[in-house]
Amino acid sequence: MHLWHALKMAVVEGWGGPESDAKRTWLMGVMVDMYEERPPNPQNGSVGGLDHADTEEILAQAFFDEFGAHLEDGSPRSVATQLRRAWAEAVVGDEHLSKELTAKSEKERHKKMAQFTRGEDEEIPYSGGESESGEEGDVQMNDDNTTQSTQKPPKQEKIFDDDGFEVVQKKQK
């Protein structure tokens, strides 16, 4: 589970609150318990444990419940595949994959994951879309050093009627 990038990010970023690391440990314990509840059956060749679909569903649901994020990256499926393979190999006494994953996990545990912080968004005016040629955003530059006047025309003076109310005037163009 320490190799699951989405879970690692959720823990580092604290998506599950201050107890995010404990939630990861809890999830690992839940998965082990659920696999152990269904022991292997040598008579029919079943390795026991949860099937792939149940494993994937439990991982995705627990991630959503505990960390508040719906995963659309397919990672619960790949983690479920690894868990099923490790379980199946461990049942028959082959611990090669388990040892390999444990070694990778220990190596990854010591790597520091980059933390992201949300910055302030710059206010960028909306241009209303792009033209097909992509030239809509181009700015015409003047070769001479003259500047265009950006001053607004003077406001019209307010006109009041005999009763003291302001007369609404049309804007000049």
Chimera marker file (.cmm) of the C-alpha trace (Angstrom):
<marker_set name="trace">
<marker id="1" x="0.000" y="0.000" z="0.000" r="1" g="1" b="0" radius="0.5"/>
<marker id="2" x="2.971" y="2.326" z="0.491" r="1" g="1" b="0" radius="0.5"/>
<marker id="3" x="3.605" y="1.999" z="-3.256" r="1" g="1" b="0" radius="0.5"/>
<marker id="4" x="0.112" y="3.239" z="-4.150" r="1" g="1" b="0" radius="0.5"/>
<marker id="5" x="0.862" y="6.753" z="-5.399" r="1" g="1" b="0" radius="0.5"/>
<marker id="6" x="-2.649" y="8.134" z="-4.824" r="1" g="1" b="0" radius="0.5"/>
<marker id="7" x="-2.718" y="6.843" z="-1.240" r="1" g="1" b="0" radius="0.5"/>
<marker id="8" x="0.780" y="8.149" z="-0.606" r="1" g="1" b="0" radius="0.5"/>
<marker id="9" x="-0.220" y="11.591" z="-1.884" r="1" g="1" b="0" radius="0.5"/>
<marker id="10" x="-3.411" y="11.553" z="0.203" r="1" g="1" b="0" radius="0.5"/>
<marker id="11" x="-1.398" y="10.803" z="3.336" r="1" g="1" b="0" radius="0.5"/>
<marker id="12" x="1.373" y="13.340" z="2.632" r="1" g="1" b="0" radius="0.5"/>
<marker id="13" x="-1.122" y="16.073" z="1.776" r="1" g="1" b="0" radius="0.5"/>
<marker id="14" x="-3.351" y="15.215" z="4.741" r="1" g="1" b="0" radius="0.5"/>
<marker id="15" x="-6.527" y="14.629" z="2.739" r="1" g="1" b="0" radius="0.5"/>
<marker id="16" x="-7.801" y="12.471" z="5.585" r="1" g="1" b="0" radius="0.5"/>
<marker id="17" x="-6.967" y="15.059" z="8.201" r="1" g="1" b="0" radius="0.5"/>
<marker id="18" x="-4.227" y="14.778" z="10.805" r="1" g="1" b="0" radius="0.5"/>
<marker id="19" x="-4.812" y="11.034" z="11.141" r="1" g="1" b="0" radius="0.5"/>
<marker id="20" x="-4.178" y="10.282" z="7.432" r="1" g="1" b="0" radius="0.5"/>
<marker id="21" x="-1.251" y="7.963" z="8.192" r="1" g="1" b="0" radius="0.5"/>
<marker id="22" x="-3.377" y="6.021" z="10.686" r="1" g="1" b="0" radius="0.5"/>
<marker id="23" x="-6.101" y="5.697" z="8.045" r="1" g="1" b="0" radius="0.5"/>
<marker id="24" x="-3.609" y="4.136" z="5.629" r="1" g="1" b="0" radius="0.5"/>
<marker id="25" x="-2.540" y="1.646" z="8.316" r="1" g="1" b="0" radius="0.5"/>
<marker id="26" x="-6.195" y="0.925" z="9.094" r="1" g="1" b="0" radius="0.5"/>
<marker id="27" x="-6.930" y="0.277" z="5.405" r="1" g="1" b="0" radius="0.5"/>
<marker id="28" x="-4.027" y="-2.165" z="5.168" r="1" g="1" b="0" radius="0.5"/>
<marker id="29" x="-5.320" y="-3.991" z="8.252" r="1" g="1" b="0" radius="0.5"/>
<marker id="30" x="-8.848" y="-4.160" z="6.850" r="1" g="1" b="0" radius="0.5"/>
<marker id="31" x="-7.594" y="-5.675" z="3.595" r="1" g="1" b="0" radius="0.5"/>
<marker id="32" x="-5.531" y="-8.305" z="5.441" r="1" g="1" b="0" radius="0.5"/>
<marker id="33" x="-8.499" y="-9.190" z="7.661" r="1" g="1" b="0" radius="0.5"/>
<marker id="34" x="-10.852" y="-9.512" z="4.681" r="1" g="1" b="0" radius="0.5"/>
<marker id="35" x="-8.424" y="-11.750" z="2.818" r="1" g="1" b="0" radius="0.5"/>
<marker id="36" x="-7.914" y="-13.937" z="5.889" r="1" g="1" b="0" radius="0.5"/>
<marker id="37" x="-11.689" y="-14.333" z="6.348" r="1" g="1" b="0" radius="0.5"/>
<marker id="38" x="-11.767" y="-16.374" z="3.138" r="1" g="1" b="0" radius="0.5"/>
<marker id="39" x="-9.152" y="-19.097" z="3.548" r="1" g="1" b="0" radius="0.5"/>
<marker id="40" x="-7.806" y="-21.051" z="0.570" r="1" g="1" b="0" radius="0.5"/>
<marker id="41" x="-9.570" y="-24.255" z="-0.465" r="1" g="1" b="0" radius="0.5"/>
<marker id="42" x="-7.053" y="-26.757" z="-1.895" r="1" g="1" b="0" radius="0.5"/>
<marker id="43" x="-9.869" y="-29.095" z="-2.976" r="1" g="1" b="0" radius="0.5"/>
<marker id="44" x="-11.231" y="-26.717" z="-5.587" r="1" g="1" b="0" radius="0.5"/>
<marker id="45" x="-7.952" y="-24.851" z="-6.215" r="1" g="1" b="0" radius="0.5"/>
<marker id="46" x="-9.224" y="-21.587" z="-4.711" r="1" g="1" b="0" radius="0.5"/>
<marker id="47" x="-6.551" y="-19.373" z="-3.209" r="1" g="1" b="0" radius="0.5"/>
<marker id="48" x="-9.175" y="-17.738" z="-1.020" r="1" g="1" b="0" radius="0.5"/>
<marker id="49" x="-9.167" y="-14.079" z="-0.190" r="1" g="1" b="0" radius="0.5"/>
<marker id="50" x="-11.327" y="-11.537" z="-1.918" r="1" g="1" b="0" radius="0.5"/>
<marker id="51" x="-11.855" y="-11.689" z="-5.642" r="1" g="1" b="0" radius="0.5"/>
<marker id="52" x="-10.400" y="-8.954" z="-7.820" r="1" g="1" b="0" radius="0.5"/>
<marker id="53" x="-13.629" y="-6.968" z="-8.219" r="1" g="1" b="0" radius="0.5"/>
<marker id="54" x="-14.327" y="-6.934" z="-4.466" r="1" g="1" b="0" radius="0.5"/>
<marker id="55" x="-10.755" y="-5.887" z="-3.702" r="1" g="1" b="0" radius="0.5"/>
<marker id="56" x="-10.908" y="-3.043" z="-6.212" r="1" g="1" b="0" radius="0.5"/>
<marker id="57" x="-14.305" y="-1.877" z="-4.969" r="1" g="1" b="0" radius="0.5"/>
<marker id="58" x="-13.256" y="-1.908" z="-1.304" r="1" g="1" b="0" radius="0.5"/>
<marker id="59" x="-10.067" y="0.027" z="-2.065" r="1" g="1" b="0" radius="0.5"/>
<marker id="60" x="-11.902" y="2.677" z="-4.092" r="1" g="1" b="0" radius="0.5"/>
<marker id="61" x="-14.727" y="3.041" z="-1.562" r="1" g="1" b="0" radius="0.5"/>
<marker id="62" x="-12.390" y="3.210" z="1.433" r="1" g="1" b="0" radius="0.5"/>
<marker id="63" x="-10.273" y="5.820" z="-0.357" r="1" g="1" b="0" radius="0.5"/>
<marker id="64" x="-13.362" y="7.922" z="-0.995" r="1" g="1" b="0" radius="0.5"/>
<marker id="65" x="-14.725" y="7.487" z="2.540" r="1" g="1" b="0" radius="0.5"/>
<marker id="66" x="-11.463" y="8.188" z="4.336" r="1" g="1" b="0" radius="0.5"/>
<marker id="67" x="-9.755" y="10.712" z="2.048" r="1" g="1" b="0" radius="0.5"/>
<marker id="68" x="-12.697" y="12.308" z="0.249" r="1" g="1" b="0" radius="0.5"/>
<marker id="69" x="-11.425" y="11.691" z="-3.267" r="1" g="1" b="0" radius="0.5"/>
<marker id="70" x="-12.930" y="9.668" z="-6.082" r="1" g="1" b="0" radius="0.5"/>
<marker id="71" x="-10.119" y="8.005" z="-8.024" r="1" g="1" b="0" radius="0.5"/>
<marker id="72" x="-10.441" y="7.993" z="-11.790" r="1" g="1" b="0" radius="0.5"/>
<marker id="73" x="-6.867" y="6.967" z="-12.527" r="1" g="1" b="0" radius="0.5"/>
<marker id="74" x="-7.486" y="3.208" z="-12.428" r="1" g="1" b="0" radius="0.5"/>
<marker id="75" x="-5.120" y="2.803" z="-9.503" r="1" g="1" b="0" radius="0.5"/>
<marker id="76" x="-7.523" y="0.750" z="-7.338" r="1" g="1" b="0" radius="0.5"/>
<marker id="77" x="-7.581" y="-1.827" z="-10.147" r="1" g="1" b="0" radius="0.5"/>
<marker id="78" x="-3.785" y="-2.101" z="-10.345" r="1" g="1" b="0" radius="0.5"/>
<marker id="79" x="-3.432" y="-2.216" z="-6.545" r="1" g="1" b="0" radius="0.5"/>
<marker id="80" x="-6.112" y="-4.936" z="-6.425" r="1" g="1" b="0" radius="0.5"/>
<marker id="81" x="-4.161" y="-6.917" z="-9.038" r="1" g="1" b="0" radius="0.5"/>
<marker id="82" x="-0.963" y="-6.682" z="-6.992" r="1" g="1" b="0" radius="0.5"/>
<marker id="83" x="-2.748" y="-7.654" z="-3.780" r="1" g="1" b="0" radius="0.5"/>
<marker id="84" x="-4.379" y="-10.684" z="-5.431" r="1" g="1" b="0" radius="0.5"/>
<marker id="85" x="-1.057" y="-11.817" z="-6.927" r="1" g="1" b="0" radius="0.5"/>
<marker id="86" x="0.803" y="-11.388" z="-3.637" r="1" g="1" b="0" radius="0.5"/>
<marker id="87" x="-1.945" y="-13.272" z="-1.773" r="1" g="1" b="0" radius="0.5"/>
<marker id="88" x="-2.061" y="-16.116" z="-4.310" r="1" g="1" b="0" radius="0.5"/>
<marker id="89" x="1.715" y="-16.537" z="-4.190" r="1" g="1" b="0" radius="0.5"/>
<marker id="90" x="1.828" y="-16.375" z="-0.381" r="1" g="1" b="0" radius="0.5"/>
<marker id="91" x="-0.869" y="-19.075" z="-0.110" r="1" g="1" b="0" radius="0.5"/>
<marker id="92" x="1.295" y="-21.548" z="-2.040" r="1" g="1" b="0" radius="0.5"/>
<marker id="93" x="4.419" y="-20.542" z="-0.115" r="1" g="1" b="0" radius="0.5"/>
<marker id="94" x="6.025" y="-18.368" z="-2.787" r="1" g="1" b="0" radius="0.5"/>
<marker id="95" x="7.032" y="-15.121" z="-1.137" r="1" g="1" b="0" radius="0.5"/>
<marker id="96" x="8.995" y="-13.712" z="-4.090" r="1" g="1" b="0" radius="0.5"/>
<marker id="97" x="6.448" y="-10.998" z="-4.992" r="1" g="1" b="0" radius="0.5"/>
<marker id="98" x="5.784" y="-10.151" z="-1.339" r="1" g="1" b="0" radius="0.5"/>
<marker id="99" x="9.494" y="-9.652" z="-0.685" r="1" g="1" b="0" radius="0.5"/>
<marker id="100" x="9.891" y="-7.624" z="-3.873" r="1" g="1" b="0" radius="0.5"/>
<marker id="101" x="6.980" y="-5.343" z="-2.969" r="1" g="1" b="0" radius="0.5"/>
<marker id="102" x="8.229" y="-4.993" z="0.610" r="1" g="1" b="0" radius="0.5"/>
<marker id="103" x="11.688" y="-3.971" z="-0.626" r="1" g="1" b="0" radius="0.5"/>
<marker id="104" x="10.180" y="-1.410" z="-3.020" r="1" g="1" b="0" radius="0.5"/>
<marker id="105" x="7.931" y="-0.148" z="-0.251" r="1" g="1" b="0" radius="0.5"/>
<marker id="106" x="10.836" y="0.351" z="2.148" r="1" g="1" b="0" radius="0.5"/>
<marker id="107" x="12.784" y="2.154" z="-0.550" r="1" g="1" b="0" radius="0.5"/>
<marker id="108" x="9.820" y="4.416" z="-1.395" r="1" g="1" b="0" radius="0.5"/>
<marker id="109" x="9.027" y="5.089" z="2.249" r="1" g="1" b="0" radius="0.5"/>
<marker id="110" x="12.233" y="7.032" z="2.646" r="1" g="1" b="0" radius="0.5"/>
<marker id="111" x="11.701" y="9.167" z="-0.437" r="1" g="1" b="0" radius="0.5"/>
<marker id="112" x="10.161" y="12.501" z="0.299" r="1" g="1" b="0" radius="0.5"/>
<marker id="113" x="7.127" y="13.240" z="-1.819" r="1" g="1" b="0" radius="0.5"/>
<marker id="114" x="6.882" y="16.762" z="-3.188" r="1" g="1" b="0" radius="0.5"/>
<marker id="115" x="4.216" y="18.717" z="-1.387" r="1" g="1" b="0" radius="0.5"/>
<marker id="116" x="1.998" y="20.972" z="-3.397" r="1" g="1" b="0" radius="0.5"/>
<marker id="117" x="0.448" y="24.123" z="-2.086" r="1" g="1" b="0" radius="0.5"/>
<marker id="118" x="-2.395" y="25.972" z="-3.661" r="1" g="1" b="0" radius="0.5"/>
<marker id="119" x="-1.318" y="29.435" z="-4.724" r="1" g="1" b="0" radius="0.5"/>
<marker id="120" x="-3.408" y="32.442" z="-5.489" r="1" g="1" b="0" radius="0.5"/>
<marker id="121" x="-4.814" y="32.444" z="-9.004" r="1" g="1" b="0" radius="0.5"/>
<marker id="122" x="-3.873" y="35.404" z="-11.132" r="1" g="1" b="0" radius="0.5"/>
<marker id="123" x="-6.833" y="37.227" z="-12.532" r="1" g="1" b="0" radius="0.5"/>
<marker id="124" x="-6.582" y="36.834" z="-16.267" r="1" g="1" b="0" radius="0.5"/>
<marker id="125" x="-9.299" y="38.529" z="-18.294" r="1" g="1" b="0" radius="0.5"/>
<marker id="126" x="-11.353" y="36.220" z="-20.470" r="1" g="1" b="0" radius="0.5"/>
<marker id="127" x="-10.868" y="36.945" z="-24.146" r="1" g="1" b="0" radius="0.5"/>
<marker id="128" x="-14.119" y="35.342" z="-25.244" r="1" g="1" b="0" radius="0.5"/>
<marker id="129" x="-12.628" y="32.435" z="-27.164" r="1" g="1" b="0" radius="0.5"/>
<marker id="130" x="-10.055" y="31.899" z="-29.837" r="1" g="1" b="0" radius="0.5"/>
<marker id="131" x="-10.369" y="32.320" z="-33.550" r="1" g="1" b="0" radius="0.5"/>
<marker id="132" x="-9.476" y="29.460" z="-35.849" r="1" g="1" b="0" radius="0.5"/>
<marker id="133" x="-6.309" y="31.191" z="-36.972" r="1" g="1" b="0" radius="0.5"/>
<marker id="134" x="-5.177" y="31.712" z="-33.379" r="1" g="1" b="0" radius="0.5"/>
<marker id="135" x="-4.390" y="35.390" z="-34.066" r="1" g="1" b="0" radius="0.5"/>
<marker id="136" x="-7.138" y="36.880" z="-31.939" r="1" g="1" b="0" radius="0.5"/>
<marker id="137" x="-4.817" y="37.415" z="-28.991" r="1" g="1" b="0" radius="0.5"/>
<marker id="138" x="-2.166" y="39.251" z="-31.056" r="1" g="1" b="0" radius="0.5"/>
<marker id="139" x="-1.495" y="42.879" z="-30.186" r="1" g="1" b="0" radius="0.5"/>
<marker id="140" x="-0.748" y="45.441" z="-32.871" r="1" g="1" b="0" radius="0.5"/>
<marker id="141" x="2.399" y="47.394" z="-32.062" r="1" g="1" b="0" radius="0.5"/>
<marker id="142" x="3.061" y="50.930" z="-33.246" r="1" g="1" b="0" radius="0.5"/>
<marker id="143" x="6.509" y="51.602" z="-34.652" r="1" g="1" b="0" radius="0.5"/>
<marker id="144" x="6.510" y="55.232" z="-33.580" r="1" g="1" b="0" radius="0.5"/>
<marker id="145" x="6.716" y="56.257" z="-29.946" r="1" g="1" b="0" radius="0.5"/>
<marker id="146" x="3.219" y="57.745" z="-29.760" r="1" g="1" b="0" radius="0.5"/>
<marker id="147" x="0.869" y="56.458" z="-27.144" r="1" g="1" b="0" radius="0.5"/>
<marker id="148" x="-2.803" y="56.022" z="-27.608" r="1" g="1" b="0" radius="0.5"/>
<marker id="149" x="-5.021" y="57.989" z="-25.298" r="1" g="1" b="0" radius="0.5"/>
<marker id="150" x="-6.744" y="55.784" z="-22.769" r="1" g="1" b="0" radius="0.5"/>
<marker id="151" x="-8.495" y="58.662" z="-21.014" r="1" g="1" b="0" radius="0.5"/>
<marker id="152" x="-12.250" y="58.562" z="-20.818" r="1" g="1" b="0" radius="0.5"/>
<marker id="153" x="-14.200" y="61.471" z="-22.240" r="1" g="1" b="0" radius="0.5"/>
<marker id="154" x="-15.349" y="63.928" z="-19.582" r="1" g="1" b="0" radius="0.5"/>
<marker id="155" x="-18.595" y="63.024" z="-17.847" r="1" g="1" b="0" radius="0.5"/>
<marker id="156" x="-21.714" y="64.955" z="-18.631" r="1" g="1" b="0" radius="0.5"/>
<marker id="157" x="-22.800" y="67.339" z="-15.958" r="1" g="1" b="0" radius="0.5"/>
<marker id="158" x="-25.820" y="66.264" z="-13.991" r="1" g="1" b="0" radius="0.5"/>
<marker id="159" x="-29.024" y="68.072" z="-14.846" r="1" g="1" b="0" radius="0.5"/>
<marker id="160" x="-31.741" y="68.547" z="-12.238" r="1" g="1" b="0" radius="0.5"/>
<marker id="161" x="-35.405" y="69.319" z="-12.864" r="1" g="1" b="0" radius="0.5"/>
<marker id="162" x="-37.473" y="71.966" z="-11.015" r="1" g="1" b="0" radius="0.5"/>
<marker id="163" x="-38.298" y="69.531" z="-8.188" r="1" g="1" b="0" radius="0.5"/>
<marker id="164" x="-34.616" y="68.709" z="-7.549" r="1" g="1" b="0" radius="0.5"/>
<marker id="165" x="-34.576" y="65.258" z="-9.150" r="1" g="1" b="0" radius="0.5"/>
<marker id="166" x="-31.743" y="64.247" z="-11.441" r="1" g="1" b="0" radius="0.5"/>
<marker id="167" x="-32.694" y="63.888" z="-15.094" r="1" g="1" b="0" radius="0.5"/>
<marker id="168" x="-31.433" y="60.632" z="-16.613" r="1" g="1" b="0" radius="0.5"/>
<marker id="169" x="-29.523" y="61.291" z="-19.816" r="1" g="1" b="0" radius="0.5"/>
<marker id="170" x="-28.494" y="58.961" z="-22.612" r="1" g="1" b="0" radius="0.5"/>
<marker id="171" x="-24.810" y="58.089" z="-22.733" r="1" g="1" b="0" radius="0.5"/>
<marker id="172" x="-22.792" y="59.762" z="-25.429" r="1" g="1" b="0" radius="0.5"/>
<marker id="173" x="-20.741" y="57.586" z="-27.713" r="1" g="1" b="0" radius="0.5"/>
<link id1="1" id2="2" r="1" g="1" b="0" radius="0.2"/>
<link id1="2" id2="3" r="1" g="1" b="0" radius="0.2"/>
<link id1="3" id2="4" r="1" g="1" b="0" radius="0.2"/>
<link id1="4" id2="5" r="1" g="1" b="0" radius="0.2"/>
<link id1="5" id2="6" r="1" g="1" b="0" radius="0.2"/>
<link id1="6" id2="7" r="1" g="1" b="0" radius="0.2"/>
<link id1="7" id2="8" r="1" g="1" b="0" radius="0.2"/>
<link id1="8" id2="9" r="1" g="1" b="0" radius="0.2"/>
<link id1="9" id2="10" r="1" g="1" b="0" radius="0.2"/>
<link id1="10" id2="11" r="1" g="1" b="0" radius="0.2"/>
<link id1="11" id2="12" r="1" g="1" b="0" radius="0.2"/>
<link id1="12" id2="13" r="1" g="1" b="0" radius="0.2"/>
<link id1="13" id2="14" r="1" g="1" b="0" radius="0.2"/>
<link id1="14" id2="15" r="1" g="1" b="0" radius="0.2"/>
<link id1="15" id2="16" r="1" g="1" b="0" radius="0.2"/>
<link id1="16" id2="17" r="1" g="1" b="0" radius="0.2"/>
<link id1="17" id2="18" r="1" g="1" b="0" radius="0.2"/>
<link id1="18" id2="19" r="1" g="1" b="0" radius="0.2"/>
<link id1="19" id2="20" r="1" g="1" b="0" radius="0.2"/>
<link id1="20" id2="21" r="1" g="1" b="0" radius="0.2"/>
<link id1="21" id2="22" r="1" g="1" b="0" radius="0.2"/>
<link id1="22" id2="23" r="1" g="1" b="0" radius="0.2"/>
<link id1="23" id2="24" r="1" g="1" b="0" radius="0.2"/>
<link id1="24" id2="25" r="1" g="1" b="0" radius="0.2"/>
<link id1="25" id2="26" r="1" g="1" b="0" radius="0.2"/>
<link id1="26" id2="27" r="1" g="1" b="0" radius="0.2"/>
<link id1="27" id2="28" r="1" g="1" b="0" radius="0.2"/>
<link id1="28" id2="29" r="1" g="1" b="0" radius="0.2"/>
<link id1="29" id2="30" r="1" g="1" b="0" radius="0.2"/>
<link id1="30" id2="31" r="1" g="1" b="0" radius="0.2"/>
<link id1="31" id2="32" r="1" g="1" b="0" radius="0.2"/>
<link id1="32" id2="33" r="1" g="1" b="0" radius="0.2"/>
<link id1="33" id2="34" r="1" g="1" b="0" radius="0.2"/>
<link id1="34" id2="35" r="1" g="1" b="0" radius="0.2"/>
<link id1="35" id2="36" r="1" g="1" b="0" radius="0.2"/>
<link id1="36" id2="37" r="1" g="1" b="0" radius="0.2"/>
<link id1="37" id2="38" r="1" g="1" b="0" radius="0.2"/>
<link id1="38" id2="39" r="1" g="1" b="0" radius="0.2"/>
<link id1="39" id2="40" r="1" g="1" b="0" radius="0.2"/>
<link id1="40" id2="41" r="1" g="1" b="0" radius="0.2"/>
<link id1="41" id2="42" r="1" g="1" b="0" radius="0.2"/>
<link id1="42" id2="43" r="1" g="1" b="0" radius="0.2"/>
<link id1="43" id2="44" r="1" g="1" b="0" radius="0.2"/>
<link id1="44" id2="45" r="1" g="1" b="0" radius="0.2"/>
<link id1="45" id2="46" r="1" g="1" b="0" radius="0.2"/>
<link id1="46" id2="47" r="1" g="1" b="0" radius="0.2"/>
<link id1="47" id2="48" r="1" g="1" b="0" radius="0.2"/>
<link id1="48" id2="49" r="1" g="1" b="0" radius="0.2"/>
<link id1="49" id2="50" r="1" g="1" b="0" radius="0.2"/>
<link id1="50" id2="51" r="1" g="1" b="0" radius="0.2"/>
<link id1="51" id2="52" r="1" g="1" b="0" radius="0.2"/>
<link id1="52" id2="53" r="1" g="1" b="0" radius="0.2"/>
<link id1="53" id2="54" r="1" g="1" b="0" radius="0.2"/>
<link id1="54" id2="55" r="1" g="1" b="0" radius="0.2"/>
<link id1="55" id2="56" r="1" g="1" b="0" radius="0.2"/>
<link id1="56" id2="57" r="1" g="1" b="0" radius="0.2"/>
<link id1="57" id2="58" r="1" g="1" b="0" radius="0.2"/>
<link id1="58" id2="59" r="1" g="1" b="0" radius="0.2"/>
<link id1="59" id2="60" r="1" g="1" b="0" radius="0.2"/>
<link id1="60" id2="61" r="1" g="1" b="0" radius="0.2"/>
<link id1="61" id2="62" r="1" g="1" b="0" radius="0.2"/>
<link id1="62" id2="63" r="1" g="1" b="0" radius="0.2"/>
<link id1="63" id2="64" r="1" g="1" b="0" radius="0.2"/>
<link id1="64" id2="65" r="1" g="1" b="0" radius="0.2"/>
<link id1="65" id2="66" r="1" g="1" b="0" radius="0.2"/>
<link id1="66" id2="67" r="1" g="1" b="0" radius="0.2"/>
<link id1="67" id2="68" r="1" g="1" b="0" radius="0.2"/>
<link id1="68" id2="69" r="1" g="1" b="0" radius="0.2"/>
<link id1="69" id2="70" r="1" g="1" b="0" radius="0.2"/>
<link id1="70" id2="71" r="1" g="1" b="0" radius="0.2"/>
<link id1="71" id2="72" r="1" g="1" b="0" radius="0.2"/>
<link id1="72" id2="73" r="1" g="1" b="0" radius="0.2"/>
<link id1="73" id2="74" r="1" g="1" b="0" radius="0.2"/>
<link id1="74" id2="75" r="1" g="1" b="0" radius="0.2"/>
<link id1="75" id2="76" r="1" g="1" b="0" radius="0.2"/>
<link id1="76" id2="77" r="1" g="1" b="0" radius="0.2"/>
<link id1="77" id2="78" r="1" g="1" b="0" radius="0.2"/>
<link id1="78" id2="79" r="1" g="1" b="0" radius="0.2"/>
<link id1="79" id2="80" r="1" g="1" b="0" radius="0.2"/>
<link id1="80" id2="81" r="1" g="1" b="0" radius="0.2"/>
<link id1="81" id2="82" r="1" g="1" b="0" radius="0.2"/>
<link id1="82" id2="83" r="1" g="1" b="0" radius="0.2"/>
<link id1="83" id2="84" r="1" g="1" b="0" radius="0.2"/>
<link id1="84" id2="85" r="1" g="1" b="0" radius="0.2"/>
<link id1="85" id2="86" r="1" g="1" b="0" radius="0.2"/>
<link id1="86" id2="87" r="1" g="1" b="0" radius="0.2"/>
<link id1="87" id2="88" r="1" g="1" b="0" radius="0.2"/>
<link id1="88" id2="89" r="1" g="1" b="0" radius="0.2"/>
<link id1="89" id2="90" r="1" g="1" b="0" radius="0.2"/>
<link id1="90" id2="91" r="1" g="1" b="0" radius="0.2"/>
<link id1="91" id2="92" r="1" g="1" b="0" radius="0.2"/>
<link id1="92" id2="93" r="1" g="1" b="0" radius="0.2"/>
<link id1="93" id2="94" r="1" g="1" b="0" radius="0.2"/>
<link id1="94" id2="95" r="1" g="1" b="0" radius="0.2"/>
<link id1="95" id2="96" r="1" g="1" b="0" radius="0.2"/>
<link id1="96" id2="97" r="1" g="1" b="0" radius="0.2"/>
<link id1="97" id2="98" r="1" g="1" b="0" radius="0.2"/>
<link id1="98" id2="99" r="1" g="1" b="0" radius="0.2"/>
<link id1="99" id2="100" r="1" g="1" b="0" radius="0.2"/>
<link id1="100" id2="101" r="1" g="1" b="0" radius="0.2"/>
<link id1="101" id2="102" r="1" g="1" b="0" radius="0.2"/>
<link id1="102" id2="103" r="1" g="1" b="0" radius="0.2"/>
<link id1="103" id2="104" r="1" g="1" b="0" radius="0.2"/>
<link id1="104" id2="105" r="1" g="1" b="0" radius="0.2"/>
<link id1="105" id2="106" r="1" g="1" b="0" radius="0.2"/>
<link id1="106" id2="107" r="1" g="1" b="0" radius="0.2"/>
<link id1="107" id2="108" r="1" g="1" b="0" radius="0.2"/>
<link id1="108" id2="109" r="1" g="1" b="0" radius="0.2"/>
<link id1="109" id2="110" r="1" g="1" b="0" radius="0.2"/>
<link id1="110" id2="111" r="1" g="1" b="0" radius="0.2"/>
<link id1="111" id2="112" r="1" g="1" b="0" radius="0.2"/>
<link id1="112" id2="113" r="1" g="1" b="0" radius="0.2"/>
<link id1="113" id2="114" r="1" g="1" b="0" radius="0.2"/>
<link id1="114" id2="115" r="1" g="1" b="0" radius="0.2"/>
<link id1="115" id2="116" r="1" g="1" b="0" radius="0.2"/>
<link id1="116" id2="117" r="1" g="1" b="0" radius="0.2"/>
<link id1="117" id2="118" r="1" g="1" b="0" radius="0.2"/>
<link id1="118" id2="119" r="1" g="1" b="0" radius="0.2"/>
<link id1="119" id2="120" r="1" g="1" b="0" radius="0.2"/>
<link id1="120" id2="121" r="1" g="1" b="0" radius="0.2"/>
<link id1="121" id2="122" r="1" g="1" b="0" radius="0.2"/>
<link id1="122" id2="123" r="1" g="1" b="0" radius="0.2"/>
<link id1="123" id2="124" r="1" g="1" b="0" radius="0.2"/>
<link id1="124" id2="125" r="1" g="1" b="0" radius="0.2"/>
<link id1="125" id2="126" r="1" g="1" b="0" radius="0.2"/>
<link id1="126" id2="127" r="1" g="1" b="0" radius="0.2"/>
<link id1="127" id2="128" r="1" g="1" b="0" radius="0.2"/>
<link id1="128" id2="129" r="1" g="1" b="0" radius="0.2"/>
<link id1="129" id2="130" r="1" g="1" b="0" radius="0.2"/>
<link id1="130" id2="131" r="1" g="1" b="0" radius="0.2"/>
<link id1="131" id2="132" r="1" g="1" b="0" radius="0.2"/>
<link id1="132" id2="133" r="1" g="1" b="0" radius="0.2"/>
<link id1="133" id2="134" r="1" g="1" b="0" radius="0.2"/>
<link id1="134" id2="135" r="1" g="1" b="0" radius="0.2"/>
<link id1="135" id2="136" r="1" g="1" b="0" radius="0.2"/>
<link id1="136" id2="137" r="1" g="1" b="0" radius="0.2"/>
<link id1="137" id2="138" r="1" g="1" b="0" radius="0.2"/>
<link id1="138" id2="139" r="1" g="1" b="0" radius="0.2"/>
<link id1="139" id2="140" r="1" g="1" b="0" radius="0.2"/>
<link id1="140" id2="141" r="1" g="1" b="0" radius="0.2"/>
<link id1="141" id2="142" r="1" g="1" b="0" radius="0.2"/>
<link id1="142" id2="143" r="1" g="1" b="0" radius="0.2"/>
<link id1="143" id2="144" r="1" g="1" b="0" radius="0.2"/>
<link id1="144" id2="145" r="1" g="1" b="0" radius="0.2"/>
<link id1="145" id2="146" r="1" g="1" b="0" radius="0.2"/>
<link id1="146" id2="147" r="1" g="1" b="0" radius="0.2"/>
<link id1="147" id2="148" r="1" g="1" b="0" radius="0.2"/>
<link id1="148" id2="149" r="1" g="1" b="0" radius="0.2"/>
<link id1="149" id2="150" r="1" g="1" b="0" radius="0.2"/>
<link id1="150" id2="151" r="1" g="1" b="0" radius="0.2"/>
<link id1="151" id2="152" r="1" g="1" b="0" radius="0.2"/>
<link id1="152" id2="153" r="1" g="1" b="0" radius="0.2"/>
<link id1="153" id2="154" r="1" g="1" b="0" radius="0.2"/>
<link id1="154" id2="155" r="1" g="1" b="0" radius="0.2"/>
<link id1="155" id2="156" r="1" g="1" b="0" radius="0.2"/>
<link id1="156" id2="157" r="1" g="1" b="0" radius="0.2"/>
<link id1="157" id2="158" r="1" g="1" b="0" radius="0.2"/>
<link id1="158" id2="159" r="1" g="1" b="0" radius="0.2"/>
<link id1="159" id2="160" r="1" g="1" b="0" radius="0.2"/>
<link id1="160" id2="161" r="1" g="1" b="0" radius="0.2"/>
<link id1="161" id2="162" r="1" g="1" b="0" radius="0.2"/>
<link id1="162" id2="163" r="1" g="1" b="0" radius="0.2"/>
<link id1="163" id2="164" r="1" g="1" b="0" radius="0.2"/>
<link id1="164" id2="165" r="1" g="1" b="0" radius="0.2"/>
<link id1="165" id2="166" r="1" g="1" b="0" radius="0.2"/>
<link id1="166" id2="167" r="1" g="1" b="0" radius="0.2"/>
<link id1="167" id2="168" r="1" g="1" b="0" radius="0.2"/>
<link id1="168" id2="169" r="1" g="1" b="0" radius="0.2"/>
<link id1="169" id2="170" r="1" g="1" b="0" radius="0.2"/>
<link id1="170" id2="171" r="1" g="1" b="0" radius="0.2"/>
<link id1="171" id2="172" r="1" g="1" b="0" radius="0.2"/>
<link id1="172" id2="173" r="1" g="1" b="0" radius="0.2"/>
</marker_set>
